[in-house]
Amino acid sequence: MEKRKPNHVTLEKNFLGKPPRIKSKFIFDYLIAKQNKDNTWPIKKLKIKD
């Protein structure tokens, strides 16, 4: 499987009319909350590879 590279996002006033909607938030180093279509925020645990 090919590794995906991050996409560059330009957050300039001229490029975007308004800020992008935030759909996920880091709560802790390995916990993330992701917004669903019904506006709930389930918490997911990330698998950390050492």
PDB file of N, H, CA, C and O in Angstrom:
ATOM      1  N   MET A   1       0.838  -1.178   0.000  1.00  0.00           N
ATOM      2  CA  MET A   1       0.000   0.000   0.000  1.00  0.00           C
ATOM      3  C   MET A   1       0.885   1.243   0.000  1.00  0.00           C
ATOM      4  O   MET A   1       1.837   1.343   0.775  1.00  0.00           O
ATOM      5  N   GLU A   2       0.568   2.159  -0.852  1.00  0.00           N
ATOM      6  H   GLU A   2      -0.205   2.078  -1.482  1.00  0.00           H
ATOM      7  CA  GLU A   2       1.357   3.375  -0.995  1.00  0.00           C
ATOM      8  C   GLU A   2       1.011   4.359   0.120  1.00  0.00           C
ATOM      9  O   GLU A   2      -0.159   4.545   0.453  1.00  0.00           O
ATOM     10  N   LYS A   3       2.053   4.996   0.701  1.00  0.00           N
ATOM     11  H   LYS A   3       3.004   4.845   0.430  1.00  0.00           H
ATOM     12  CA  LYS A   3       1.829   5.994   1.737  1.00  0.00           C
ATOM     13  C   LYS A   3       1.238   7.246   1.120  1.00  0.00           C
ATOM     14  O   LYS A   3       1.670   7.693   0.058  1.00  0.00           O
ATOM     15  N   ARG A   4       0.243   7.810   1.796  1.00  0.00           N
ATOM     16  H   ARG A   4      -0.108   7.447   2.659  1.00  0.00           H
ATOM     17  CA  ARG A   4      -0.358   9.054   1.322  1.00  0.00           C
ATOM     18  C   ARG A   4       0.372  10.218   1.948  1.00  0.00           C
ATOM     19  O   ARG A   4       0.688  10.203   3.138  1.00  0.00           O
ATOM     20  N   LYS A   5       0.638  11.221   1.145  1.00  0.00           N
ATOM     21  H   LYS A   5       0.381  11.233   0.178  1.00  0.00           H
ATOM     22  CA  LYS A   5       1.312  12.416   1.628  1.00  0.00           C
ATOM     23  C   LYS A   5       0.266  13.445   2.029  1.00  0.00           C
ATOM     24  O   LYS A   5      -0.829  13.461   1.466  1.00  0.00           O
ATOM     25  N   PRO A   6       0.587  14.314   3.003  1.00  0.00           N
ATOM     26  CA  PRO A   6      -0.375  15.343   3.399  1.00  0.00           C
ATOM     27  C   PRO A   6      -0.616  16.346   2.277  1.00  0.00           C
ATOM     28  O   PRO A   6       0.274  16.611   1.468  1.00  0.00           O
ATOM     29  N   ASN A   7      -1.808  16.892   2.234  1.00  0.00           N
ATOM     30  H   ASN A   7      -2.530  16.677   2.890  1.00  0.00           H
ATOM     31  CA  ASN A   7      -2.149  17.921   1.251  1.00  0.00           C
ATOM     32  C   ASN A   7      -1.887  19.285   1.842  1.00  0.00           C
ATOM     33  O   ASN A   7      -2.189  19.527   3.011  1.00  0.00           O
ATOM     34  N   HIS A   8      -1.327  20.177   1.049  1.00  0.00           N
ATOM     35  H   HIS A   8      -1.081  19.980   0.100  1.00  0.00           H
ATOM     36  CA  HIS A   8      -1.082  21.543   1.485  1.00  0.00           C
ATOM     37  C   HIS A   8      -2.381  22.334   1.384  1.00  0.00           C
ATOM     38  O   HIS A   8      -3.063  22.295   0.359  1.00  0.00           O
ATOM     39  N   VAL A   9      -2.715  23.048   2.447  1.00  0.00           N
ATOM     40  H   VAL A   9      -2.161  23.081   3.279  1.00  0.00           H
ATOM     41  CA  VAL A   9      -3.927  23.868   2.467  1.00  0.00           C
ATOM     42  C   VAL A   9      -3.507  25.308   2.681  1.00  0.00           C
ATOM     43  O   VAL A   9      -2.778  25.616   3.624  1.00  0.00           O
ATOM     44  N   THR A  10      -3.963  26.188   1.808  1.00  0.00           N
ATOM     45  H   THR A  10      -4.555  25.937   1.041  1.00  0.00           H
ATOM     46  CA  THR A  10      -3.671  27.608   1.929  1.00  0.00           C
ATOM     47  C   THR A  10      -4.838  28.290   2.620  1.00  0.00           C
ATOM     48  O   THR A  10      -5.966  28.259   2.129  1.00  0.00           O
ATOM     49  N   LEU A  11      -4.559  28.909   3.766  1.00  0.00           N
ATOM     50  H   LEU A  11      -3.643  28.934   4.165  1.00  0.00           H
ATOM     51  CA  LEU A  11      -5.611  29.579   4.525  1.00  0.00           C
ATOM     52  C   LEU A  11      -5.441  31.092   4.435  1.00  0.00           C
ATOM     53  O   LEU A  11      -5.213  31.763   5.442  1.00  0.00           O
ATOM     54  N   GLU A  12      -5.550  31.608   3.250  1.00  0.00           N
ATOM     55  H   GLU A  12      -5.735  31.064   2.432  1.00  0.00           H
ATOM     56  CA  GLU A  12      -5.460  33.049   3.027  1.00  0.00           C
ATOM     57  C   GLU A  12      -6.851  33.614   2.795  1.00  0.00           C
ATOM     58  O   GLU A  12      -7.722  32.936   2.250  1.00  0.00           O
ATOM     59  N   LYS A  13      -7.053  34.836   3.203  1.00  0.00           N
ATOM     60  H   LYS A  13      -6.345  35.387   3.645  1.00  0.00           H
ATOM     61  CA  LYS A  13      -8.357  35.477   3.061  1.00  0.00           C
ATOM     62  C   LYS A  13      -8.796  35.531   1.603  1.00  0.00           C
ATOM     63  O   LYS A  13      -9.980  35.365   1.310  1.00  0.00           O
ATOM     64  N   ASN A  14      -7.871  35.757   0.698  1.00  0.00           N
ATOM     65  H   ASN A  14      -6.909  35.892   0.936  1.00  0.00           H
ATOM     66  CA  ASN A  14      -8.198  35.835  -0.729  1.00  0.00           C
ATOM     67  C   ASN A  14      -8.531  34.469  -1.321  1.00  0.00           C
ATOM     68  O   ASN A  14      -9.286  34.382  -2.289  1.00  0.00           O
ATOM     69  N   PHE A  15      -7.975  33.406  -0.750  1.00  0.00           N
ATOM     70  H   PHE A  15      -7.362  33.477   0.037  1.00  0.00           H
ATOM     71  CA  PHE A  15      -8.173  32.064  -1.281  1.00  0.00           C
ATOM     72  C   PHE A  15      -9.459  31.437  -0.738  1.00  0.00           C
ATOM     73  O   PHE A  15     -10.235  30.853  -1.495  1.00  0.00           O
ATOM     74  N   LEU A  16      -9.684  31.561   0.575  1.00  0.00           N
ATOM     75  H   LEU A  16      -9.054  32.036   1.189  1.00  0.00           H
ATOM     76  CA  LEU A  16     -10.887  31.020   1.203  1.00  0.00           C
ATOM     77  C   LEU A  16     -11.753  32.168   1.696  1.00  0.00           C
ATOM     78  O   LEU A  16     -11.248  33.084   2.344  1.00  0.00           O
ATOM     79  N   GLY A  17     -13.019  32.137   1.408  1.00  0.00           N
ATOM     80  H   GLY A  17     -13.430  31.393   0.881  1.00  0.00           H
ATOM     81  CA  GLY A  17     -13.918  33.181   1.870  1.00  0.00           C
ATOM     82  C   GLY A  17     -14.167  33.108   3.364  1.00  0.00           C
ATOM     83  O   GLY A  17     -14.368  34.131   4.019  1.00  0.00           O
ATOM     84  N   LYS A  18     -14.153  31.881   3.910  1.00  0.00           N
ATOM     85  H   LYS A  18     -13.990  31.050   3.379  1.00  0.00           H
ATOM     86  CA  LYS A  18     -14.345  31.679   5.339  1.00  0.00           C
ATOM     87  C   LYS A  18     -13.483  30.493   5.774  1.00  0.00           C
ATOM     88  O   LYS A  18     -13.089  29.687   4.931  1.00  0.00           O
ATOM     89  N   PRO A  19     -13.184  30.368   7.057  1.00  0.00           N
ATOM     90  CA  PRO A  19     -12.334  29.263   7.508  1.00  0.00           C
ATOM     91  C   PRO A  19     -13.000  27.908   7.275  1.00  0.00           C
ATOM     92  O   PRO A  19     -14.228  27.813   7.269  1.00  0.00           O
ATOM     93  N   PRO A  20     -12.200  26.863   7.084  1.00  0.00           N
ATOM     94  CA  PRO A  20     -12.775  25.532   6.872  1.00  0.00           C
ATOM     95  C   PRO A  20     -13.450  25.023   8.148  1.00  0.00           C
ATOM     96  O   PRO A  20     -13.058  25.396   9.254  1.00  0.00           O
ATOM     97  N   ARG A  21     -14.443  24.187   7.991  1.00  0.00           N
ATOM     98  H   ARG A  21     -14.761  23.884   7.092  1.00  0.00           H
ATOM     99  CA  ARG A  21     -15.162  23.607   9.126  1.00  0.00           C
ATOM    100  C   ARG A  21     -14.299  22.525   9.771  1.00  0.00           C
ATOM    101  O   ARG A  21     -13.761  21.659   9.081  1.00  0.00           O
ATOM    102  N   ILE A  22     -14.173  22.580  11.065  1.00  0.00           N
ATOM    103  H   ILE A  22     -14.610  23.284  11.625  1.00  0.00           H
ATOM    104  CA  ILE A  22     -13.373  21.590  11.789  1.00  0.00           C
ATOM    105  C   ILE A  22     -14.244  20.376  12.076  1.00  0.00           C
ATOM    106  O   ILE A  22     -15.303  20.491  12.694  1.00  0.00           O
ATOM    107  N   LYS A  23     -13.788  19.206  11.620  1.00  0.00           N
ATOM    108  H   LYS A  23     -12.928  19.112  11.118  1.00  0.00           H
ATOM    109  CA  LYS A  23     -14.566  17.985  11.781  1.00  0.00           C
ATOM    110  C   LYS A  23     -13.891  16.979  12.685  1.00  0.00           C
ATOM    111  O   LYS A  23     -14.459  15.923  12.962  1.00  0.00           O
ATOM    112  N   SER A  24     -12.679  17.282  13.157  1.00  0.00           N
ATOM    113  H   SER A  24     -12.217  18.140  12.932  1.00  0.00           H
ATOM    114  CA  SER A  24     -12.002  16.387  14.097  1.00  0.00           C
ATOM    115  C   SER A  24     -11.114  17.217  15.015  1.00  0.00           C
ATOM    116  O   SER A  24     -10.606  18.272  14.635  1.00  0.00           O
ATOM    117  N   LYS A  25     -10.941  16.709  16.243  1.00  0.00           N
ATOM    118  H   LYS A  25     -11.354  15.852  16.552  1.00  0.00           H
ATOM    119  CA  LYS A  25     -10.144  17.404  17.248  1.00  0.00           C
ATOM    120  C   LYS A  25      -9.334  16.392  18.040  1.00  0.00           C
ATOM    121  O   LYS A  25      -9.844  15.337  18.418  1.00  0.00           O
ATOM    122  N   PHE A  26      -8.062  16.715  18.293  1.00  0.00           N
ATOM    123  H   PHE A  26      -7.648  17.572  17.985  1.00  0.00           H
ATOM    124  CA  PHE A  26      -7.247  15.888  19.168  1.00  0.00           C
ATOM    125  C   PHE A  26      -7.588  16.227  20.605  1.00  0.00           C
ATOM    126  O   PHE A  26      -7.549  17.395  20.993  1.00  0.00           O
ATOM    127  N   ILE A  27      -7.922  15.220  21.400  1.00  0.00           N
ATOM    128  H   ILE A  27      -7.954  14.272  21.085  1.00  0.00           H
ATOM    129  CA  ILE A  27      -8.239  15.407  22.802  1.00  0.00           C
ATOM    130  C   ILE A  27      -7.003  15.122  23.653  1.00  0.00           C
ATOM    131  O   ILE A  27      -6.757  15.795  24.653  1.00  0.00           O
ATOM    132  N   PHE A  28      -6.240  14.130  23.248  1.00  0.00           N
ATOM    133  H   PHE A  28      -6.440  13.584  22.435  1.00  0.00           H
ATOM    134  CA  PHE A  28      -5.023  13.717  23.927  1.00  0.00           C
ATOM    135  C   PHE A  28      -4.097  13.170  22.854  1.00  0.00           C
ATOM    136  O   PHE A  28      -4.468  13.144  21.680  1.00  0.00           O
ATOM    137  N   ASP A  29      -2.919  12.739  23.224  1.00  0.00           N
ATOM    138  H   ASP A  29      -2.617  12.760  24.177  1.00  0.00           H
ATOM    139  CA  ASP A  29      -1.945  12.251  22.236  1.00  0.00           C
ATOM    140  C   ASP A  29      -2.501  11.123  21.366  1.00  0.00           C
ATOM    141  O   ASP A  29      -2.160  11.030  20.186  1.00  0.00           O
ATOM    142  N   TYR A  30      -3.344  10.273  21.928  1.00  0.00           N
ATOM    143  H   TYR A  30      -3.621  10.348  22.886  1.00  0.00           H
ATOM    144  CA  TYR A  30      -3.844   9.122  21.181  1.00  0.00           C
ATOM    145  C   TYR A  30      -5.379   9.086  21.100  1.00  0.00           C
ATOM    146  O   TYR A  30      -5.949   8.084  20.668  1.00  0.00           O
ATOM    147  N   LEU A  31      -6.044  10.164  21.511  1.00  0.00           N
ATOM    148  H   LEU A  31      -5.581  10.978  21.862  1.00  0.00           H
ATOM    149  CA  LEU A  31      -7.507  10.225  21.414  1.00  0.00           C
ATOM    150  C   LEU A  31      -7.927  11.346  20.473  1.00  0.00           C
ATOM    151  O   LEU A  31      -7.401  12.458  20.529  1.00  0.00           O
ATOM    152  N   ILE A  32      -8.884  11.028  19.609  1.00  0.00           N
ATOM    153  H   ILE A  32      -9.311  10.124  19.564  1.00  0.00           H
ATOM    154  CA  ILE A  32      -9.383  12.014  18.657  1.00  0.00           C
ATOM    155  C   ILE A  32     -10.907  11.947  18.642  1.00  0.00           C
ATOM    156  O   ILE A  32     -11.488  10.864  18.711  1.00  0.00           O
ATOM    157  N   ALA A  33     -11.545  13.097  18.552  1.00  0.00           N
ATOM    158  H   ALA A  33     -11.074  13.977  18.496  1.00  0.00           H
ATOM    159  CA  ALA A  33     -13.001  13.170  18.415  1.00  0.00           C
ATOM    160  C   ALA A  33     -13.306  13.579  16.982  1.00  0.00           C
ATOM    161  O   ALA A  33     -12.722  14.530  16.463  1.00  0.00           O
ATOM    162  N   LYS A  34     -14.218  12.861  16.349  1.00  0.00           N
ATOM    163  H   LYS A  34     -14.693  12.088  16.770  1.00  0.00           H
ATOM    164  CA  LYS A  34     -14.570  13.127  14.960  1.00  0.00           C
ATOM    165  C   LYS A  34     -16.063  13.397  14.860  1.00  0.00           C
ATOM    166  O   LYS A  34     -16.875  12.608  15.344  1.00  0.00           O
ATOM    167  N   GLN A  35     -16.427  14.513  14.234  1.00  0.00           N
ATOM    168  H   GLN A  35     -15.767  15.154  13.841  1.00  0.00           H
ATOM    169  CA  GLN A  35     -17.821  14.910  14.119  1.00  0.00           C
ATOM    170  C   GLN A  35     -18.540  14.088  13.067  1.00  0.00           C
ATOM    171  O   GLN A  35     -18.053  13.933  11.947  1.00  0.00           O
ATOM    172  N   ASN A  36     -19.713  13.555  13.434  1.00  0.00           N
ATOM    173  H   ASN A  36     -20.109  13.681  14.343  1.00  0.00           H
ATOM    174  CA  ASN A  36     -20.552  12.803  12.508  1.00  0.00           C
ATOM    175  C   ASN A  36     -21.558  13.730  11.847  1.00  0.00           C
ATOM    176  O   ASN A  36     -21.649  14.905  12.200  1.00  0.00           O
ATOM    177  N   LYS A  37     -22.315  13.206  10.889  1.00  0.00           N
ATOM    178  H   LYS A  37     -22.242  12.251  10.602  1.00  0.00           H
ATOM    179  CA  LYS A  37     -23.328  13.995  10.193  1.00  0.00           C
ATOM    180  C   LYS A  37     -24.433  14.464  11.125  1.00  0.00           C
ATOM    181  O   LYS A  37     -25.062  15.491  10.868  1.00  0.00           O
ATOM    182  N   ASP A  38     -24.685  13.718  12.220  1.00  0.00           N
ATOM    183  H   ASP A  38     -24.174  12.884  12.429  1.00  0.00           H
ATOM    184  CA  ASP A  38     -25.731  14.110  13.166  1.00  0.00           C
ATOM    185  C   ASP A  38     -25.188  14.995  14.296  1.00  0.00           C
ATOM    186  O   ASP A  38     -25.832  15.145  15.335  1.00  0.00           O
ATOM    187  N   ASN A  39     -24.005  15.578  14.089  1.00  0.00           N
ATOM    188  H   ASN A  39     -23.482  15.456  13.245  1.00  0.00           H
ATOM    189  CA  ASN A  39     -23.344  16.508  15.015  1.00  0.00           C
ATOM    190  C   ASN A  39     -22.944  15.882  16.347  1.00  0.00           C
ATOM    191  O   ASN A  39     -22.764  16.602  17.328  1.00  0.00           O
ATOM    192  N   THR A  40     -22.800  14.570  16.404  1.00  0.00           N
ATOM    193  H   THR A  40     -22.946  13.985  15.606  1.00  0.00           H
ATOM    194  CA  THR A  40     -22.244  13.926  17.592  1.00  0.00           C
ATOM    195  C   THR A  40     -20.732  13.826  17.419  1.00  0.00           C
ATOM    196  O   THR A  40     -20.234  13.842  16.294  1.00  0.00           O
ATOM    197  N   TRP A  41     -20.002  13.723  18.525  1.00  0.00           N
ATOM    198  H   TRP A  41     -20.407  13.710  19.439  1.00  0.00           H
ATOM    199  CA  TRP A  41     -18.542  13.673  18.508  1.00  0.00           C
ATOM    200  C   TRP A  41     -18.050  12.397  19.185  1.00  0.00           C
ATOM    201  O   TRP A  41     -17.628  12.454  20.340  1.00  0.00           O
ATOM    202  N   PRO A  42     -18.089  11.241  18.505  1.00  0.00           N
ATOM    203  CA  PRO A  42     -17.556  10.021  19.128  1.00  0.00           C
ATOM    204  C   PRO A  42     -16.039  10.114  19.269  1.00  0.00           C
ATOM    205  O   PRO A  42     -15.357  10.725  18.445  1.00  0.00           O
ATOM    206  N   ILE A  43     -15.531   9.496  20.329  1.00  0.00           N
ATOM    207  H   ILE A  43     -16.085   9.000  20.997  1.00  0.00           H
ATOM    208  CA  ILE A  43     -14.090   9.524  20.606  1.00  0.00           C
ATOM    209  C   ILE A  43     -13.475   8.229  20.107  1.00  0.00           C
ATOM    210  O   ILE A  43     -13.984   7.142  20.384  1.00  0.00           O
ATOM    211  N   LYS A  44     -12.386   8.348  19.375  1.00  0.00           N
ATOM    212  H   LYS A  44     -11.973   9.230  19.149  1.00  0.00           H
ATOM    213  CA  LYS A  44     -11.666   7.190  18.830  1.00  0.00           C
ATOM    214  C   LYS A  44     -10.267   7.135  19.414  1.00  0.00           C
ATOM    215  O   LYS A  44      -9.648   8.170  19.660  1.00  0.00           O
ATOM    216  N   LYS A  45      -9.770   5.927  19.634  1.00  0.00           N
ATOM    217  H   LYS A  45     -10.273   5.086  19.434  1.00  0.00           H
ATOM    218  CA  LYS A  45      -8.417   5.732  20.106  1.00  0.00           C
ATOM    219  C   LYS A  45      -7.522   5.415  18.908  1.00  0.00           C
ATOM    220  O   LYS A  45      -7.823   4.514  18.125  1.00  0.00           O
ATOM    221  N   LEU A  46      -6.432   6.150  18.769  1.00  0.00           N
ATOM    222  H   LEU A  46      -6.187   6.882  19.405  1.00  0.00           H
ATOM    223  CA  LEU A  46      -5.501   5.927  17.667  1.00  0.00           C
ATOM    224  C   LEU A  46      -4.537   4.804  18.018  1.00  0.00           C
ATOM    225  O   LEU A  46      -4.095   4.685  19.161  1.00  0.00           O
ATOM    226  N   LYS A  47      -4.223   3.998  17.042  1.00  0.00           N
ATOM    227  H   LYS A  47      -4.582   4.095  16.114  1.00  0.00           H
ATOM    228  CA  LYS A  47      -3.216   2.953  17.238  1.00  0.00           C
ATOM    229  C   LYS A  47      -1.843   3.567  17.009  1.00  0.00           C
ATOM    230  O   LYS A  47      -1.563   4.114  15.942  1.00  0.00           O
ATOM    231  N   ILE A  48      -0.998   3.469  18.018  1.00  0.00           N
ATOM    232  H   ILE A  48      -1.226   3.024  18.884  1.00  0.00           H
ATOM    233  CA  ILE A  48       0.343   4.058  17.938  1.00  0.00           C
ATOM    234  C   ILE A  48       1.343   2.939  17.674  1.00  0.00           C
ATOM    235  O   ILE A  48       1.404   1.952  18.407  1.00  0.00           O
ATOM    236  N   LYS A  49       2.116   3.113  16.625  1.00  0.00           N
ATOM    237  H   LYS A  49       2.067   3.915  16.030  1.00  0.00           H
ATOM    238  CA  LYS A  49       3.162   2.143  16.288  1.00  0.00           C
ATOM    239  C   LYS A  49       4.485   2.637  16.851  1.00  0.00           C
ATOM    240  O   LYS A  49       4.904   3.763  16.580  1.00  0.00           O
ATOM    241  N   ASP A  50       5.130   1.799  17.626  1.00  0.00           N
ATOM    242  H   ASP A  50       4.789   0.885  17.846  1.00  0.00           H
ATOM    243  CA  ASP A  50       6.440   2.159  18.195  1.00  0.00           C
ATOM    244  C   ASP A  50       7.569   1.512  17.444  1.00  0.00           C
ATOM    245  O   ASP A  50       8.734   1.709  17.790  1.00  0.00           O
TER     246      ASP A  50
END
